[in-house]
Protein backbone atom coordinates (compact mmCIF):
# COMPACT_ATOMS: atom_id res chain seq x y z
CA UNK A 1 0.00 0.00 0.00
CA UNK A 2 1.44 3.40 -0.97
CA UNK A 3 2.08 6.09 1.66
CA UNK A 4 -0.94 8.13 2.81
CA UNK A 5 0.10 11.25 0.87
CA UNK A 6 0.20 9.21 -2.35
CA UNK A 7 -3.14 7.59 -1.53
CA UNK A 8 -4.66 10.99 -0.86
CA UNK A 9 -3.25 12.60 -4.01
CA UNK A 10 -3.99 9.76 -6.43
CA UNK A 11 -6.90 7.98 -4.73
CA UNK A 12 -9.26 7.94 -7.72
CA UNK A 13 -6.62 6.58 -10.09
CA UNK A 14 -5.59 4.01 -7.50
CA UNK A 15 -9.20 2.87 -7.05
CA UNK A 16 -9.59 2.42 -10.81
CA UNK A 17 -6.30 0.52 -11.18
CA UNK A 18 -6.87 -1.62 -8.08
CA UNK A 19 -10.35 -2.50 -9.28
CA UNK A 20 -9.08 -3.37 -12.75
CA UNK A 21 -6.37 -5.67 -11.42
CA UNK A 22 -8.33 -7.15 -8.50
CA UNK A 23 -6.26 -5.59 -5.70
CA UNK A 24 -9.03 -5.44 -3.10
CA UNK A 25 -6.86 -4.27 -0.19
CA UNK A 26 -5.42 -1.39 -2.19
CA UNK A 27 -8.88 -0.49 -3.49
CA UNK A 28 -10.31 -0.38 0.03
CA UNK A 29 -7.37 1.70 1.33
CA UNK A 30 -7.77 4.29 -1.43
CA UNK A 31 -11.55 4.33 -0.98
CA UNK A 32 -11.16 4.88 2.78
CA UNK A 33 -8.74 7.74 2.14
CA UNK A 34 -11.25 9.44 -0.17
CA UNK A 35 -14.10 8.87 2.28
CA UNK A 36 -12.19 10.21 5.29
CA UNK A 37 -10.39 13.14 3.78
CA UNK A 38 -11.64 14.00 0.34
CA UNK A 39 -15.33 15.02 0.46
CA UNK A 40 -16.11 18.70 -0.09
CA UNK A 41 -19.11 20.65 -1.34
CA UNK A 42 -17.32 20.98 -4.70
CA UNK A 43 -16.73 17.26 -5.22
CA UNK A 44 -19.42 15.43 -3.20
CA UNK A 45 -21.72 14.95 -6.20
CA UNK A 46 -18.84 13.77 -8.40
CA UNK A 47 -17.72 11.36 -5.69
CA UNK A 48 -21.23 9.89 -5.46
CA UNK A 49 -21.08 9.14 -9.19
CA UNK A 50 -17.51 7.88 -8.99
CA UNK A 51 -18.29 5.65 -6.01
CA UNK A 52 -21.37 4.24 -7.73
CA UNK A 53 -19.41 3.46 -10.89
CA UNK A 54 -16.53 1.79 -9.05
CA UNK A 55 -18.55 -0.07 -6.38
CA UNK A 56 -16.98 1.96 -3.56
CA UNK A 57 -19.81 1.46 -1.08
CA UNK A 58 -18.21 3.20 1.90
CA UNK A 59 -17.27 6.25 -0.18
CA UNK A 60 -20.77 6.43 -1.64
CA UNK A 61 -22.29 6.20 1.83
CA UNK A 62 -20.00 8.96 3.15
CA UNK A 63 -20.62 11.22 0.14
CA UNK A 64 -24.39 10.71 0.46
CA UNK A 65 -24.22 11.64 4.14
CA UNK A 66 -22.22 14.74 3.22
CA UNK A 67 -24.86 15.60 0.62
CA UNK A 68 -27.67 15.28 3.17
CA UNK A 69 -25.84 17.57 5.59
CA UNK A 70 -24.84 20.11 2.90
CA UNK A 71 -27.48 19.73 0.20
CA UNK A 72 -27.74 23.38 -0.86
CA UNK A 73 -23.98 23.79 -1.29
CA UNK A 74 -23.59 20.47 -3.13
CA UNK A 75 -26.52 21.26 -5.42
CA UNK A 76 -24.78 24.51 -6.40
CA UNK A 77 -21.64 22.64 -7.51
CA UNK A 78 -20.72 21.88 -11.11
CA UNK A 79 -20.70 18.14 -10.38
CA UNK A 80 -24.32 18.16 -9.35
CA UNK A 81 -25.38 18.76 -12.96
CA UNK A 82 -23.86 15.41 -13.88
CA UNK A 83 -25.76 13.70 -11.06
CA UNK A 84 -29.06 15.00 -12.40
CA UNK A 85 -28.48 12.94 -15.54
CA UNK A 86 -28.75 9.69 -13.57
CA UNK A 87 -32.27 8.82 -12.48
CA UNK A 88 -30.96 6.02 -10.28
CA UNK A 89 -28.56 8.28 -8.36
CA UNK A 90 -31.16 11.05 -8.08
CA UNK A 91 -33.62 8.57 -6.57
CA UNK A 92 -30.98 7.45 -4.06
CA UNK A 93 -30.18 11.05 -3.15
CA UNK A 94 -33.85 11.88 -2.67
CA UNK A 95 -34.27 8.81 -0.46
CA UNK A 96 -31.27 9.93 1.59
CA UNK A 97 -32.77 13.40 1.93
CA UNK A 98 -36.15 11.96 2.94
CA UNK A 99 -34.47 9.88 5.63
CA UNK A 100 -32.91 13.08 6.92
CA UNK A 101 -29.64 13.35 8.69
CA UNK A 102 -30.44 10.62 11.21
CA UNK A 103 -27.54 8.48 12.26
CA UNK A 104 -28.31 4.81 11.94
CA UNK A 105 -27.12 2.45 14.64
CA UNK A 106 -24.11 0.46 13.53
CA UNK A 107 -25.85 -2.73 14.63
CA UNK A 108 -29.51 -3.55 14.35
CA UNK A 109 -31.35 -4.30 17.56
CA UNK A 110 -33.99 -6.37 15.83
CA UNK A 111 -35.05 -9.69 17.25
CA UNK A 112 -33.42 -11.51 14.32
CA UNK A 113 -30.00 -11.39 15.97
CA UNK A 114 -28.80 -8.21 14.26
CA UNK A 115 -29.39 -9.36 10.69
CA UNK A 116 -31.08 -6.23 9.38
CA UNK A 117 -28.17 -5.79 7.01
CA UNK A 118 -29.82 -3.13 4.83
CA UNK A 119 -29.81 -0.70 7.76
CA UNK A 120 -26.16 -1.29 8.66
CA UNK A 121 -23.29 0.94 7.67
CA UNK A 122 -20.87 -0.35 5.04
CA UNK A 123 -18.00 -0.63 7.54
CA UNK A 124 -20.12 -2.92 9.74
CA UNK A 125 -21.15 -5.04 6.76
CA UNK A 126 -17.51 -5.42 5.75
CA UNK A 127 -16.55 -6.45 9.30
CA UNK A 128 -19.25 -9.12 9.34
CA UNK A 129 -18.13 -10.41 5.93
CA UNK A 130 -14.50 -10.50 7.05
CA UNK A 131 -15.40 -12.53 10.16
CA UNK A 132 -17.11 -15.04 7.86
CA UNK A 133 -14.09 -15.02 5.49
CA UNK A 134 -16.23 -13.65 2.66
CA UNK A 135 -15.31 -11.04 0.02
CA UNK A 136 -15.56 -7.50 1.42
CA UNK A 137 -15.47 -5.70 -1.92
CA UNK A 138 -18.48 -4.38 -3.84
CA UNK A 139 -21.54 -2.20 -3.58
CA UNK A 140 -23.64 -2.12 -0.44
CA UNK A 141 -26.27 -4.23 -2.18
CA UNK A 142 -23.61 -6.85 -2.99
CA UNK A 143 -22.37 -6.89 0.61
CA UNK A 144 -25.90 -7.32 1.97
CA UNK A 145 -26.60 -10.08 -0.55
CA UNK A 146 -23.44 -11.98 0.46
CA UNK A 147 -24.36 -11.84 4.13
CA UNK A 148 -27.95 -12.91 3.49
CA UNK A 149 -26.75 -15.83 1.34
CA UNK A 150 -24.29 -16.86 4.05
CA UNK A 151 -27.09 -16.78 6.61
CA UNK A 152 -29.29 -18.94 4.35
CA UNK A 153 -26.43 -21.43 3.92
CA UNK A 154 -26.04 -21.66 7.71
CA UNK A 155 -29.79 -22.21 8.18
CA UNK A 156 -29.82 -24.93 5.51
CA UNK A 157 -26.90 -26.74 7.17
CA UNK A 158 -28.61 -26.70 10.57
BELGIMO-V143394 format. One record per backbone hydrogen bond with DSSP energy under -1.0 kcal/mol. NH is the residue of the N-H (numbers start at 1). CO is the residue of the C=O. If there is no record, write none. Layout:
nh = <NH/NH>
co = <CO/CO>
This chain:
nh = <7/8/9/10/14/15/16/17/18/19/20/21/23/24/27/28/29/30/31/32/33/34/35/36/37/38/44/47/48/49/50/51/52/53/54/56/57/60/61/62/63/64/65/66/67/68/69/70/74/75/77/81/83/84/85/86/90/91/92/93/94/95/96/97/98/99/117/119/120/125/126/127/128/129/130/131/132/133/134/143/144/145/146/147/148/149/150/151/152/153/154/155/156/157/158>
co = <3/4/5/6/10/11/12/13/14/15/16/17/18/22/23/24/25/26/27/28/29/30/31/32/33/34/40/43/44/45/46/47/48/49/50/51/55/56/57/58/59/60/61/62/63/64/65/66/70/71/74/78/79/80/82/83/86/87/88/89/90/91/92/93/94/95/115/116/117/121/122/123/124/125/126/127/128/130/129/139/140/141/142/143/144/145/146/147/148/149/150/151/152/153/154>
